[in-house]
Amino acid sequence: MMQLNDPITELKGIGEKTATLYHKLNIFTLDDLMKHYPRDYEEWRDIVKIGELKVNQVYAVRAMVINAPQTIHIRKNMSITTVHIRDDSGACDIIYFNMPYIKNSLQVGKQYIFRGRIVLKNNRIAFDQPKIVSPEEFAQNVHRLTPVYPTTKGLTIAAITKTMHLAVDCLDWGQDYLPVSVRQKYGLPDLKSAVTGIHFPENYTALTAARKRLVFEEFLFFIVSVMFLKDLTAQEINDTPMMRVDACQNLIGRLPYELTGAQKQVWKQIEQDMCSTRLMNRLVQGDVGSGKTIVAILAMLLCVMNHHQAAFMAPTEVLAKQHYESVLELVQNYQLPLNPVLLTGSLTTKEKRRAKESIVLGTGNVIIGTQALLQDDVDFCDLRLVITDEQHRFGVKQRETLALKGLQPHILVMSATPIPRTLALILYGDLDISVMDELPANRLPIKNCVVNTDYRKKAYDFIAKEVANGRQAYVICPMVEANDEMMGDMPVLENVIEYTEKLKKALPETVCVEYLHGQMNPKAKNFVMEEFAAHHIDVLVSTTVIEVGINVPNATVMLVENAERFGLAQLHQLRGRVGRGKDQAYCILISGSSQNDTMERLQVLNRSNDGFFISSEDMRLRGPGDLFGIRQSGQFQFRLGDIYQDAKILQEAQSCAAMLYNAYIHQEKHSEEYQQFWKHYETNVASNVEFINI
């Protein structure tokens, strides 16, 4: 029997070459493999007659091949093979692209089972590259849900499925780490049943039960970690409270705009924290454009005026550079006593050495960078304030790392993800929460529209018009590249690679279109983002990696394809990439589904630009029935769990975490009931606590 921490090369048939493909999917161990969850499922239905086929649905038919396959070569590297099939209800064509060898698998006069999506070609229905299924394979899968996994080039869904079956069968599951009493109270299956059920569910009931167990434990381990962190921070005393300084109020008075009421209130809370005898651990929640950055700068000014250092950690190099330039501009305009230093991974060796010398000597009193700030050879002189921006929560490992670099600092977390307060209190249990729910008076509200795919040409024309007027645009796709194996009853998903080429052909040649996605190496991603920020790129086609990327005030259009695949909160985050300048901004949401409930959900974004209202509606409208249909939203990117759709499970996990943690602090962790849970937590969770996606 094999263990979860064994490398995947221990599995039969996984050599070094195949393992390299799995590594591209961040799968190195059997545990990684088990957590490579399906992104959808196919439901194999009964065989139907050709006369019953409808466009854009997936069917299986048993039909006879009535003529030899005909292959036409359209151009270099492009061929179309057509096959005619018939049953007793009618006839139709089968079309294969770049598969001339398919003729070797088909004989005239013989019956086969074909399964695939129906399309309309020349006003006639046709199968689009159907799979030829053996009677045995069909009998094995009919009425069952089969997994559709995220893949990479060279690794098929069928190959991953085979590997998954092998791993599930040979793993030593041991004793379940969730106590029996917990599983019974919350209606959860055991671990083996849950893992088997998420990959190979017998039916929707089994799938729902398996998913609930895995989502529950994701939330549970997260919340327990937050509870430990809360206890740590509650004990932290600020031995040297800071003194209020006139410089902060003077800066507020000299700004060319007046702070909103929310900004003033939040700044007052931060100032009180930093001047008290308890270390600050505060979250500032506010929509994009609500003015969190100026409040962060005020906190850094207070810190520096008290003769300490402040650090500002951003999620990307481009954003770090933009924050650095913003601080420099304020220093020059208002003669502030701030000496900002930039530290990112892409600096030259000489630039890094100079930056690190400035940091350790204290001549650099405001240090702005990425997680390069956490490297072992970065020593601070007197670090007393750490601000983390966007998705980077300040996790246990980061806290420990910075604590060793000097005195324990005040912590300020900035988030542009509005989360309903009931959920925020659970997810941010270790932090005090401040809310910025006002936008500056001079902000133009974004104009929104929710449309179907028929509107796409008009959208392209509009983008071309905005670019001609000197503006820029984002286009968001849910996938990186096409997956020919992907089927199911959902709409075909747009992908970044092919969409970029399609857009280049649809827009004038003078428009520069490039793409960006998370699988690119960091250097390439930074280069593309910098080129877009510098307006060397007009239209950027991207996955959701862009939602915490760059500040481009010149971008006025956000077009989202397959908008139905995203949560409302995430769509609102994406929309926040535009409308940052003085010009009117627009958000176009193209839905691949015309179902009433889908359009109703998206219309929430059409009606409101208020992130807190939208997040509440997201929680209200999302339900457990849509297990995998909507992409995860906002800041907490759990593998399976979604804080909106699974709000009830989150609350149950919070209740369970409180019970387990109470038992732990009362020295009951070694009781037979809880021993396995805490052993698993200490071995597999606590040592890696970085709060999910930090």
VOGU-3710 file (C-alpha; in Angstrom, 3 decimals, decimal comma):
1> mmqlndpite> 0,000/0,000/0,000  1,149/3,551/-0,739  1,142/6,734/1,344  -0,218/10,167/0,394  3,231/11,759/0,565  4,756/9,240/-1,873  5,883/10,755/-5,217  3,657/10,009/-8,200  6,565/8,166/-9,834  5,808/5,341/-7,387
11> lkgigektat> 2,657/4,629/-9,397  2,879/2,012/-12,114  3,220/3,612/-15,547  4,394/7,035/-14,299  7,971/7,463/-15,440  10,068/10,615/-15,320  8,727/11,873/-18,664  5,084/11,503/-17,648  5,831/12,863/-14,175  7,145/16,064/-15,793
21> lyhklniftl> 3,714/16,584/-17,382  2,034/16,118/-14,002  4,480/18,584/-12,462  3,126/21,227/-14,857  -0,187/20,773/-13,047  1,589/21,103/-9,657  1,154/17,381/-9,011  4,226/15,896/-7,350  2,821/13,496/-4,723  -0,187/11,220/-4,454
31> ddlmkhyprd> -1,761/13,787/-2,135  -1,404/16,419/-4,878  -2,998/13,964/-7,298  -5,958/13,282/-5,010  -6,498/17,053/-4,721  -6,468/17,529/-8,483  -10,244/17,682/-8,468  -12,444/17,483/-11,581  -13,522/20,856/-12,911  -16,705/19,297/-14,273
41> yeewrdivki> -18,456/15,989/-14,925  -20,003/14,370/-17,956  -23,262/12,526/-17,504  -23,497/9,653/-19,958  -27,126/9,330/-21,036  -28,876/6,526/-22,936  -28,384/6,068/-26,673  -30,851/8,126/-28,731  -32,024/8,112/-32,336  -30,501/10,469/-34,916
51> gelkvnqvya> -33,951/11,972/-35,427  -33,927/13,183/-31,795  -30,642/15,136/-31,963  -30,581/18,835/-31,013  -27,834/21,389/-31,585  -25,242/22,117/-28,851  -26,082/19,028/-26,817  -24,002/15,895/-26,221  -25,526/12,597/-27,389  -24,672/8,980/-28,048
61> vramvinapq> -26,118/7,207/-31,102  -25,745/3,693/-32,499  -25,518/4,103/-36,251  -24,138/2,511/-39,420  -21,354/4,007/-41,540  -22,886/4,341/-45,017  -19,895/5,525/-47,046  -16,114/5,593/-46,867  -14,721/8,606/-44,939  -13,790/11,503/-47,248
71> tihirknmsi> -10,834/13,745/-46,359  -10,361/17,233/-47,830  -7,123/19,184/-47,311  -8,117/22,850/-46,924  -4,635/24,234/-46,427  -1,329/23,222/-44,888  -1,848/21,477/-41,534  -5,647/21,600/-41,905  -7,868/18,766/-43,124  -11,527/17,845/-42,678
81> ttvhirddsg> -12,744/14,244/-42,734  -16,485/13,681/-43,254  -18,374/10,466/-42,509  -22,078/9,768/-43,241  -23,998/7,660/-40,714  -27,591/6,407/-40,519  -30,015/4,645/-38,198  -33,709/3,824/-38,688  -34,754/7,407/-37,804  -32,521/9,386/-40,156
91> acdiiyfnmp> -28,972/10,272/-41,216  -26,328/12,881/-40,356  -22,679/13,721/-40,928  -19,688/13,299/-38,654  -16,864/15,826/-38,967  -13,273/15,307/-37,813  -10,565/17,991/-38,005  -6,966/16,934/-38,690  -7,830/13,265/-38,101  -7,485/11,592/-41,545
101> yiknslqvgk> -6,408/8,401/-39,789  -9,961/7,992/-38,419  -10,811/6,124/-41,647  -8,736/3,219/-40,339  -11,168/2,845/-37,429  -14,384/2,796/-39,487  -15,784/0,215/-41,931  -18,670/0,851/-44,325  -21,773/-1,133/-43,366  -20,723/-1,615/-39,752
111> qyifrgrivl> -22,478/-0,126/-36,705  -20,670/1,946/-34,086  -21,555/3,966/-31,018  -20,650/7,634/-31,549  -20,733/10,128/-28,684  -20,177/13,870/-29,001  -21,582/17,361/-29,380  -24,070/18,257/-32,112  -23,349/21,356/-34,220  -25,008/23,007/-37,207
121> knnriafdqp> -23,010/22,841/-40,463  -24,520/24,260/-43,659  -27,973/24,184/-42,011  -27,618/20,464/-41,261  -26,920/18,843/-37,916  -23,593/17,056/-37,554  -21,461/15,420/-34,879  -18,362/17,472/-34,086  -15,434/15,052/-33,600  -17,351/12,413/-31,647
131> kivspeefaq> -15,613/9,657/-29,762  -16,049/6,105/-31,032  -17,147/4,207/-27,942  -17,025/0,455/-27,517  -20,227/-1,219/-26,226  -18,297/-2,276/-23,116  -17,112/1,271/-22,346  -20,606/2,661/-22,908  -22,215/0,081/-20,636  -19,633/0,881/-17,951
141> nvhrltpvyp> -20,277/4,641/-18,047  -23,955/5,054/-18,914  -25,971/6,780/-16,168  -22,733/7,637/-14,376  -20,805/10,863/-13,917  -17,322/10,783/-15,412  -14,702/13,333/-14,350  -13,393/16,140/-16,573  -9,963/17,148/-15,223  -7,849/20,228/-15,874
151> ttkgltiaai> -5,153/19,059/-18,289  -1,947/20,209/-19,917  -0,553/19,544/-23,375  0,518/15,911/-23,659  -1,663/14,727/-20,773  -5,231/13,707/-21,606  -8,276/13,466/-19,370  -8,321/9,709/-20,057  -4,707/9,373/-18,852  -5,378/11,347/-15,664
161> tktmhlavdc> -8,528/9,310/-15,016  -6,590/6,044/-15,363  -3,868/7,299/-13,007  -6,506/8,451/-10,510  -8,196/5,026/-10,491  -4,825/3,377/-9,870  -3,956/5,741/-7,005  -7,330/5,417/-5,265  -7,046/1,622/-5,344  -3,490/1,386/-3,973
171> ldwgqdylpv> -3,535/4,100/-1,261  -3,360/3,229/2,413  -6,168/5,368/3,812  -5,502/4,507/7,426  -7,696/5,930/10,197  -9,847/8,923/9,271  -8,580/12,110/10,949  -12,070/13,597/11,295  -13,596/12,154/14,489  -16,646/9,919/14,082
181> svrqkyglpd> -18,691/12,305/16,238  -17,885/15,194/13,856  -18,779/13,173/10,765  -22,064/12,094/12,313  -23,014/15,577/13,555  -22,438/17,264/10,195  -23,425/14,381/7,915  -20,001/13,746/6,373  -18,701/10,548/4,725  -15,334/9,051/5,671
191> lksavtgihf> -12,205/10,216/3,841  -11,869/7,297/1,418  -15,536/7,544/0,418  -15,218/11,301/-0,046  -12,094/11,136/-2,220  -13,493/8,264/-4,279  -16,830/10,063/-4,545  -15,354/13,344/-5,781  -13,385/11,612/-8,533  -15,754/8,788/-9,462
201> penytaltaa> -19,250/9,570/-8,127  -21,985/7,008/-8,594  -24,585/9,800/-8,857  -25,242/13,412/-7,875  -26,154/12,428/-4,321  -22,771/10,756/-3,813  -21,014/13,717/-5,447  -22,756/16,228/-3,178  -21,857/14,232/-0,065  -18,217/13,803/-1,125
211> rkrlvfeefl> -17,821/17,478/-1,972  -19,360/18,578/1,339  -16,817/16,514/3,296  -13,840/17,908/1,374  -15,085/21,507/1,471  -15,843/21,154/5,192  -12,306/20,035/6,025  -10,768/22,748/3,811  -12,676/25,371/5,794  -12,053/23,591/9,100
221> ffivsvmflk> -8,261/23,526/8,801  -8,243/27,133/7,626  -10,368/28,357/10,545  -8,374/26,386/13,134  -5,218/28,033/11,771  -6,847/31,451/12,076  -7,755/30,647/15,693  -4,133/29,838/16,512  -3,036/33,069/14,865  -5,668/35,065/16,752
231> dltaqeindt> -4,356/33,742/20,058  -0,825/34,670/19,042  -1,753/38,220/18,077  -3,946/38,742/21,155  -0,871/38,218/23,350  1,308/40,697/21,461  1,969/43,839/23,482  3,166/47,055/21,897  5,999/48,049/24,231  6,637/51,338/22,423
241> pmmrvdacqn> 3,333/52,947/21,388  3,730/55,531/18,663  2,943/59,208/19,188  0,422/61,064/17,035  2,156/63,526/14,705  0,996/66,711/12,982  2,541/65,580/9,674  -0,345/63,186/8,984  -3,059/65,801/9,489  -1,026/68,318/7,505
251> ligrlpyelt> -0,831/65,911/4,553  -4,591/65,300/4,696  -5,163/69,064/4,592  -2,855/69,600/1,604  -4,261/66,857/-0,632  -6,092/68,125/-3,742  -9,205/66,246/-2,647  -11,064/65,694/0,605  -10,982/62,276/2,219  -14,333/60,494/2,305
261> gaqkqvwkqi> -16,039/59,918/5,641  -15,068/56,240/5,421  -11,397/57,096/4,813  -11,348/59,449/7,798  -12,969/56,826/10,042  -10,571/54,060/8,971  -7,520/56,302/9,385  -8,705/57,179/12,904  -8,934/53,444/13,758  -5,439/52,755/12,367
271> eqdmcstrlm> -3,937/55,709/14,216  -5,532/54,561/17,483  -4,171/51,033/16,969  -0,614/52,177/16,300  -0,624/54,544/19,260  -2,046/51,975/21,707  -0,310/49,374/23,894  -1,514/46,501/21,678  -0,055/45,594/18,306  -2,329/46,345/15,376
281> nrlvqgdvgs> -3,752/43,463/13,341  -6,300/45,138/11,098  -8,009/44,409/7,789  -9,195/47,295/5,626  -11,904/46,152/3,223  -12,912/48,458/0,415  -13,836/48,478/-3,235  -11,250/49,270/-5,875  -10,995/53,058/-5,930  -12,264/53,595/-2,390
291> gktivailam> -8,924/55,155/-1,417  -7,128/52,486/0,612  -3,674/53,482/-0,694  -3,655/56,996/0,797  -4,673/55,551/4,172  -1,753/53,099/3,928  0,604/55,988/3,141  -0,669/57,895/6,195  0,109/54,822/8,334  3,625/54,642/6,873
301> llcvmnhhqa> 4,120/58,370/7,499  3,088/57,964/11,153  5,531/55,052/11,485  8,453/56,952/9,900  7,769/60,117/11,929  8,166/57,908/15,015  11,625/56,875/13,704  10,685/53,357/12,543  10,596/51,504/9,218  7,487/50,464/7,289
311> afmaptevla> 7,180/47,733/4,637  4,533/47,504/1,922  4,167/44,069/0,272  2,322/43,835/-3,071  1,269/40,656/-4,940  3,057/41,459/-8,215  6,230/43,264/-9,255  4,325/45,642/-11,510  1,988/46,661/-8,695  4,938/47,085/-6,323
321> kqhyesvlel> 6,625/49,424/-8,822  3,423/51,397/-9,239  3,066/51,831/-5,455  6,722/52,847/-5,258  6,214/55,518/-7,934  3,052/56,773/-6,170  4,950/57,229/-2,892  7,831/58,957/-4,720  5,363/61,390/-6,293  3,850/62,240/-2,901
331> vqnyqlplnp> 7,318/62,712/-1,402  8,226/65,158/-4,150  4,918/67,031/-4,125  4,628/67,433/-0,345  8,245/67,151/0,830  7,458/64,125/3,000  10,285/62,613/5,106  9,873/59,258/3,384  12,792/57,561/1,634  11,180/54,719/-0,339
341> vlltgslttk> 13,179/51,671/-1,431  11,974/49,158/-4,039  12,867/45,474/-3,658  11,611/42,923/-6,193  12,947/39,737/-7,729  13,696/41,251/-11,122  16,191/43,844/-9,848  19,814/43,342/-10,865  22,250/41,935/-8,318  23,756/45,395/-7,864
351> ekrrakesiv> 20,312/47,013/-7,367  19,324/44,358/-4,833  22,557/44,851/-2,885  22,023/48,607/-2,709  18,394/48,166/-1,625  19,307/45,657/1,098  22,080/47,929/2,409  19,647/50,834/2,608  17,135/48,637/4,469  19,593/47,292/7,050
361> lgtgnviigt> 21,143/50,724/7,665  17,715/52,335/8,049  18,305/55,015/5,422  15,435/53,428/3,530  12,463/53,919/5,826  9,634/52,809/3,508  10,351/49,486/1,787  8,027/48,500/-1,041  8,252/45,126/-2,748  6,950/41,645/-3,336
371> qallqddvdf> 7,613/38,560/-1,236  11,286/39,256/-1,948  10,980/41,231/1,310  10,774/37,913/3,168  14,072/36,460/1,932  16,600/35,415/4,559  19,219/37,948/3,486  16,852/40,932/3,854  17,503/42,467/7,291  15,612/45,462/8,605
381> cdlrlvitde> 16,918/48,141/10,916  13,706/48,816/12,848  10,637/47,360/11,125  7,445/48,308/12,953  4,705/48,324/10,281  3,913/45,778/7,565  1,173/46,441/5,026  0,087/43,690/2,652  -1,943/44,528/-0,421  -4,688/42,671/-2,265
391> qhrfgvkqre> -4,603/38,851/-2,059  -1,547/38,552/0,166  -2,703/37,816/3,677  0,062/37,930/6,204  0,377/34,257/7,128  2,080/32,517/10,024  5,287/31,768/8,117  5,575/35,355/6,911  4,856/36,687/10,402  7,590/34,510/11,884
401> tlalkglqph> 10,045/35,499/9,155  9,527/39,211/9,702  9,493/38,858/13,487  13,060/37,538/13,274  14,067/40,629/11,289  13,318/43,036/14,145  10,582/44,003/16,563  7,166/42,476/15,956  5,441/44,856/13,564  1,953/46,268/13,319
411> ilvmsatpip> 0,000/44,436/10,609  -2,323/46,128/8,131  -4,032/44,005/5,447  -5,627/45,775/2,477  -8,354/43,936/0,555  -10,420/45,050/-2,419  -12,715/42,032/-2,003  -15,920/43,072/-0,250  -17,140/40,093/1,776  -20,431/39,980/3,739
421> rtlalilygd> -19,666/40,706/7,380  -21,041/37,352/8,595  -18,408/35,563/6,488  -15,625/38,097/7,066  -15,825/37,568/10,828  -15,092/33,861/10,248  -12,455/34,188/7,548  -10,636/37,098/9,184  -11,142/35,956/12,755  -7,616/37,039/13,714
431> ldisvmdelp> -8,029/40,617/12,481  -10,009/43,702/13,429  -12,083/44,755/10,427  -12,452/48,230/8,956  -14,745/48,921/6,022  -14,485/51,589/3,329  -17,933/51,677/1,784  -17,694/55,063/0,037  -16,143/56,034/-3,268  -14,641/59,498/-3,866
441> anrlpikncv> -17,191/61,949/-5,291  -15,252/62,449/-8,533  -15,379/58,775/-9,557  -17,470/58,087/-12,668  -19,606/54,950/-12,177  -18,785/52,146/-14,624  -21,424/51,545/-17,298  -22,360/47,863/-17,528  -24,169/45,592/-19,951  -25,018/41,881/-19,834
451> vntdyrkkay> -25,449/40,316/-23,281  -25,317/36,998/-25,121  -22,804/35,907/-27,737  -24,780/37,591/-30,562  -23,456/40,908/-29,226  -19,795/39,933/-29,678  -19,218/41,787/-32,993  -20,667/44,994/-31,532  -18,375/44,547/-28,539  -15,349/44,209/-30,829
461> dfiakevang> -16,395/47,329/-32,744  -16,725/49,208/-29,460  -13,256/48,093/-28,309  -11,811/49,200/-31,656  -13,469/52,602/-31,210  -12,081/53,046/-27,690  -8,577/52,032/-28,852  -8,827/54,503/-31,738  -9,530/57,168/-29,105  -6,325/56,242/-27,286
471> rqayvicpmv> -7,832/53,913/-24,676  -7,067/50,283/-23,742  -9,140/47,186/-23,006  -9,072/43,891/-21,124  -10,713/40,685/-22,354  -11,131/37,857/-19,822  -11,467/34,170/-20,779  -12,046/31,303/-18,305  -9,470/28,933/-19,834  -5,812/29,154/-20,851
481> eandemmgdm> -5,992/26,882/-23,890  -8,525/24,744/-25,715  -9,350/21,265/-24,513  -10,664/19,108/-27,326  -11,852/16,486/-24,888  -14,079/18,869/-22,981  -17,743/18,062/-23,376  -20,841/18,198/-21,225  -24,023/20,244/-21,460  -22,348/23,551/-20,601
491> pvlenvieyt> -21,412/26,093/-23,278  -18,030/25,753/-24,950  -15,545/27,848/-22,967  -13,400/30,524/-24,561  -9,653/30,173/-24,060  -6,930/32,815/-23,981  -4,622/31,352/-26,651  -7,169/30,893/-29,440  -9,195/33,962/-28,478  -6,145/36,191/-28,892
501> eklkkalpet> -5,701/35,004/-32,477  -9,414/35,424/-33,167  -9,340/38,966/-31,780  -6,278/39,902/-33,828  -8,224/38,988/-36,968  -11,409/40,765/-35,848  -9,764/44,071/-34,860  -7,874/46,460/-37,150  -4,231/45,546/-37,802  -3,141/48,702/-35,990
511> vcveylhgqm> -4,504/47,334/-32,691  -1,873/45,477/-30,641  -3,400/42,399/-28,952  -1,433/40,187/-26,554  -2,281/37,572/-23,925  -1,485/36,835/-20,294  -2,170/33,779/-18,139  -1,010/32,186/-14,913  0,964/29,372/-16,547  3,467/31,828/-18,025
521> npkaknfvme> 6,735/32,180/-16,137  6,964/35,201/-13,779  9,397/37,084/-16,013  7,102/36,762/-19,039  4,041/37,790/-16,995  5,801/40,874/-15,653  6,956/41,842/-19,128  3,422/41,665/-20,564  1,925/43,612/-17,647  4,590/46,297/-17,917
531> efaahhidvl> 4,034/46,576/-21,670  0,293/46,980/-21,096  0,856/49,553/-18,339  3,173/51,478/-20,706  0,463/51,367/-23,436  2,611/49,322/-25,797  -0,315/46,853/-25,816  -3,861/48,027/-26,642  -5,914/44,946/-25,759  -4,869/42,376/-23,170
541> vsttvievgi> -6,543/38,947/-23,313  -6,138/37,282/-19,942  -7,387/34,763/-17,430  -8,402/35,998/-13,985  -4,704/36,354/-13,085  -5,236/40,020/-13,989  -7,620/40,710/-11,086  -4,671/41,589/-8,833  -2,175/42,760/-11,355  -1,768/46,342/-12,429
551> nvpnatvmlv> -3,226/49,806/-12,207  -3,840/51,109/-15,721  -5,968/54,292/-15,563  -6,054/54,389/-19,369  -7,992/51,074/-19,598  -11,684/51,809/-20,148  -13,190/48,496/-21,337  -13,517/45,184/-19,511  -15,052/42,414/-21,624  -15,648/39,059/-19,889
561> enaerfglaq> -16,394/35,960/-21,964  -18,418/33,115/-20,406  -19,370/35,467/-17,587  -21,743/32,796/-16,292  -18,696/30,785/-15,206  -17,610/33,327/-12,598  -18,993/34,382/-9,253  -20,455/37,876/-8,946  -17,793/38,958/-6,477  -15,020/37,905/-8,843
571> lhqlrgrvgr> -16,671/39,645/-11,778  -16,866/42,776/-9,641  -13,146/42,412/-8,878  -12,367/42,109/-12,577  -14,546/45,096/-13,368  -12,463/47,061/-10,876  -9,504/46,898/-13,283  -11,170/49,664/-15,336  -12,615/53,025/-14,324  -9,424/54,096/-12,576
581> gkdqaycili> -8,868/57,215/-14,657  -10,833/60,313/-15,602  -12,569/58,714/-18,619  -15,858/56,840/-18,671  -15,327/53,069/-18,269  -17,436/50,155/-19,510  -17,915/46,515/-18,512  -19,378/44,058/-21,050  -20,394/40,659/-19,691  -20,976/38,083/-22,431
591> sgssqndtme> -22,877/35,026/-21,258  -22,664/31,720/-23,086  -25,898/30,674/-21,388  -29,291/32,304/-21,928  -30,982/30,534/-19,010  -33,164/32,870/-16,979  -31,496/32,226/-13,608  -28,042/32,832/-15,127  -29,053/36,129/-16,702  -30,855/37,187/-13,508
601> rlqvlnrsnd> -27,680/36,600/-11,495  -25,528/38,606/-13,911  -28,049/41,453/-13,959  -27,030/42,184/-10,351  -23,799/43,592/-11,772  -25,768/45,579/-14,312  -27,776/47,221/-11,544  -25,055/47,965/-9,011  -21,401/48,962/-8,635  -21,515/48,468/-4,848
611> gffissedmr> -19,196/45,574/-3,983  -20,735/44,873/-0,587  -24,249/44,673/-2,053  -22,969/42,444/-4,861  -21,182/40,065/-2,468  -24,371/39,728/-0,398  -26,370/38,985/-3,547  -23,721/36,468/-4,608  -24,192/34,630/-1,322  -28,004/34,789/-1,654
621> lrgpgdlfgi> -28,202/33,631/-5,274  -25,558/30,907/-5,202  -26,733/27,523/-3,999  -25,353/24,019/-3,442  -27,079/22,814/-6,601  -24,431/24,423/-8,805  -21,491/22,390/-7,582  -18,895/23,235/-10,192  -20,521/25,623/-12,631  -19,141/28,902/-11,271
631> rqsgqfqfrl> -15,523/29,861/-10,856  -14,350/30,750/-7,382  -14,592/34,340/-6,342  -12,500/36,890/-4,627  -9,746/36,510/-2,121  -10,089/32,996/-0,715  -9,189/30,572/-3,485  -9,867/27,238/-1,805  -9,408/24,149/-3,957  -13,099/23,218/-3,781
641> gdiyqdakil> -14,854/25,504/-1,335  -16,497/28,758/-2,324  -17,316/31,150/0,506  -20,552/32,286/-1,167  -21,959/29,032/-2,456  -20,791/27,133/0,638  -21,619/29,772/3,257  -23,612/27,237/5,303  -20,741/24,715/5,290  -18,359/27,527/6,274
651> qeaqscaaml> -20,518/28,345/9,291  -20,712/24,658/10,272  -16,923/24,359/9,973  -16,531/27,431/12,190  -18,706/25,834/14,870  -16,718/22,588/14,651  -13,387/24,449/14,732  -14,425/26,255/17,915  -15,257/22,923/19,571  -11,989/21,263/18,513
661> ynayihqekh> -9,881/24,292/19,429  -11,534/24,546/22,844  -10,687/20,878/23,426  -7,100/21,554/22,340  -6,491/24,466/24,708  -8,021/22,469/27,571  -5,435/19,728/27,027  -7,922/17,280/25,552  -6,084/16,881/22,256  -4,670/13,517/23,296
671> seeyqqfwkh> -8,096/12,038/23,972  -8,726/9,082/21,715  -11,478/10,923/19,831  -9,377/13,924/18,775  -5,858/12,487/18,705  -5,901/11,585/15,009  -7,208/15,021/14,015  -4,481/16,945/15,843  -1,794/14,542/14,662  -2,856/15,158/11,059
681> yetnvasnve> -3,098/18,916/11,644  0,341/19,202/13,219  1,977/16,995/10,556  0,256/18,102/7,365  -1,366/21,479/8,002  0,348/23,539/10,696  3,786/23,234/9,105  2,406/24,655/5,859  0,016/27,287/7,162  0,062/30,219/4,788
691> fini> -3,690/30,647/4,681  -4,503/28,926/1,423  -3,300/31,113/-1,454  -0,878/33,575/0,057
//
